[in-house]
Amino acid sequence: MAGLDHRNCQILLMPMKLTYDPRRNIGYLRFHEKTAEVETIQVSDSLNVDIAPDGTIYGIELLNANEQLRGDDDGQLVVVNEAAGKTENIALGI
């Protein structure tokens, strides 16, 4: 960006994180640590999105998560790094 002095910028990089609470059957995919007030938008009966006033999406909440995450792959989360051409399967244990 023109006119932006990157030497004075601080960027906090938090890893994207998927959590699952089997007691409540809720999954949460966090993109950013919440540093501001967010609004939770109900997209459907089983999906909520946390979004800040500036449009930043902080996370996606999956209600009835075991059904949504299990799918046809027996609860495997597939992480694909398109740039590196690598794929990793992670068993969610749900």
Secondary structure as the mmCIF struct_conf table of DSSP 4:
data_model
#
loop_
_struct_conf.conf_type_id
_struct_conf.id
_struct_conf.beg_label_comp_id
_struct_conf.beg_label_asym_id
_struct_conf.beg_label_seq_id
_struct_conf.end_label_comp_id
_struct_conf.end_label_asym_id
_struct_conf.end_label_seq_id
TURN_TY1_P TURN_TY1_P1 ALA A 2 GLY A 3
HELX_RH_3T_P HELX_RH_3T_P1 HIS A 6 ASN A 8
STRN STRN1 LYS A 17 ASP A 21
TURN_TY1_P TURN_TY1_P2 PRO A 22 ASN A 25
STRN STRN2 ILE A 26 ARG A 30
BEND BEND1 PHE A 31 HIS A 32
BEND BEND2 ALA A 36 ALA A 36
STRN STRN3 GLU A 39 SER A 44
TURN_TY1_P TURN_TY1_P3 ASP A 45 SER A 46
STRN STRN4 LEU A 47 ILE A 51
TURN_TY1_P TURN_TY1_P4 PRO A 53 ASP A 54
BEND BEND3 GLY A 55 GLY A 55
STRN STRN5 ILE A 57 LEU A 63
TURN_TY1_P TURN_TY1_P5 ASN A 64 ASN A 64
HELX_RH_AL_P HELX_RH_AL_P1 ALA A 65 ARG A 70
TURN_TY1_P TURN_TY1_P6 GLY A 71 ASP A 74
BEND BEND4 GLY A 75 GLY A 75
STRN STRN6 GLN A 76 ASN A 81
TURN_TY1_P TURN_TY1_P7 GLU A 82 GLY A 85
STRN STRN7 LYS A 86 ALA A 91
#
